[in-house]
Amino acid sequence: MTPSRGRQETQEERADRQWSELLQELRVAQTGVQILFGFLLAVVFQSRFEDLGDIDRNIYVVTVMLGSATAAALIGPVSYHRLLTGRRMKPETVIWASRMTVLGLVLLFCTMCSALLLILRVVLHNQLALWLVGAMALWFLACWFIFPVWALARGRSGRRETEDDSGSYGDSEKESSAT
């Protein structure tokens, strides 16, 4: 049997599938952003907010602005899709929505780091806050960007498994050398 060369789908079918997958990803990210942003908005109304120094207030303002930009970028694909629905532009919509989602994840990374910096500065009152935020920033980068890029690089250069017509998976290098 000859190994399959991926899905047999039209450009429109691929765009529909990719759009559905993107929506699932956005649901996770949007929920987290909305909860974080809601907490950020409530902070200013807490009595302890008055005790913050100028640096911490500036960090707060930057964090709220980053949170706003993050929400816009991660909710943007929904608006993009809605405004272009019915115009036979699904593949282009998926491409731009995907780009907006990646931008939203980068902004979410910045928002999370900024929020952590503010919280840890208030709690710890020392330089340890910067080190902890730095360590967590590296962890976010690893989980969100480095691991996927590493997997992508390995997938392109390493052994790959492909699904054959019978539905079972096999090593593509062995199958291609046998045919």
N, C-alpha and C positions, 0 to 999 in steps of 0.2 A: 504494500500500500504506500502511496505517496503521502508525505506529510502535508498537512494543511498549511497554507500560507497566510494564516490569519482569518479574520471573519470575512465572509462573503456578504458584504453589505454595500449599498449605494452610498454616495456622499450624503444624501439626505438622511438615510437610516443611521449612518455613523453620527451625524450631527444630533439627531434625536437621542441616540444612546448617550452621547457625551453630555448633552444638555441635562438629561436625567441624572447622570452621575454627578455633574457639577452642582445641581440643585441639592442633592443629598449632602455634599461636602459643605455647601453654603449654609445649610440648616444648622449644622454643628457650629460653625464659626460665628454665624449671626447670633445665635442664642448666647454664646459666651460673651460676645462683644456687647450685646444689649444689657446683660446683667452687670458686666463691669462698668459700662457707661452709666447705668442707673446708680450704682454705688458711688461713682465719681461725682455725679451731680448732687447726691445727697450730702457729701462730705462738707461742702461749704456751709450747710445749715447746722452743723454740729457745733456745740459750744466750744469745744477744744480747738476749732479752726482758728479762732482769734489768737491762740497762743503760738501759732506758726510764725517763724521768722520769715524774712524776705526771700531767702533762698528756697525754703520749702514752699512758700506761696507761688514762686515762679515755677518750681517743679510741678506744682499742682496745675497751674494754668497750661503749661506745656502738655501735661498728661491729658487734660480735658480736651485740648485742641487735637491731640493725636487720636484720642478716643472718638472724637467727632469725625475726623478724616477716615478712620478705620471703618466706622459704621457706614459712612457714605460709600466707601469702596466696596464693602461686602454686601450692601443692599443694592448698589448700582446695577449689578447684572440683572436683577429682577426688573428694574425700570427699563433697562436697555432692551430686554426681551419683550416687554410689554409694548414698547413703542415701535418695535420692528416686526411684531407678530403679523403674519399675513402678507409680508412683503417679499417672501421667498428669499430670505437672507439668513436662514438658520445657521449654515456653516460659518458665516462671518460673525453672527451673533455669538456663537459658541467661542470663537477665537477671542473676541474682545471681552466677553464675560470672563473667560479664563484668565486673561491678562489682568483684568480688574480684581479678580480673586487673588492672584499672586500679589498684586500691589497691596490688597487688603491684609494679606498675611504678613507682609513686611511691616505695614503700619501697625498691625496687631502686636508684632514682636516689639516694636518701639514703645507702644502703649504699655505693654506688660512690664517692660524693663523700667519705664518711667514710673509706673504705679508702684512697683516693688521698691524703687529707690526712695520714693516719698514715704512709703510705709516704714521701711527699714531705717531711714534717717530719724523718723519720729520715735521709733521704738528703741533704737540702739544708741543714738546720739554720738556715733563715732565712725571712724573710717572702715570698720568692719562691714558697714552697709554697702559700701562700694564694692568690696571684694565679693560679698554674697551676691549682689546684683550681677557682677561680672561672671561669676560661676554659673548663675542661672541663665544668663544671656547665652553663654556657650552651650548649655544644655538645650535651650530652645533652638538655637542654630543647628545643633546636631540633629535633634528630633524632626525639625520642620524642613530643613534644607540639606544638610550634609548627608544624612542617611539615605534620603531619596536619590540624591545625585550619585552617591556611591553605588546604590543598587542599579541605577541606570547605567553607569559605567561598567559595572560587572556584567550586566545583562547584554551589553553590546560586545564585550570582549571575551566573556567567559562562555561556559557551556550553557546552552539553552534547551529547554524542553518545549516541544511543540505537540499539539494534539493531532493524532492521526485520524483517519476517517472512522475508525472503530470507537473513537472516544477515549482511547487510552493515551497516556503521555509517554513519550520516549525521548531519548537523547537525539537531537537533530543532527549532530555530527555523525553519530553512528548510522542513522537512517540515510543521511545524504551520501555517505561513503558506500553504503550497501546498494544504492540504486544506480 
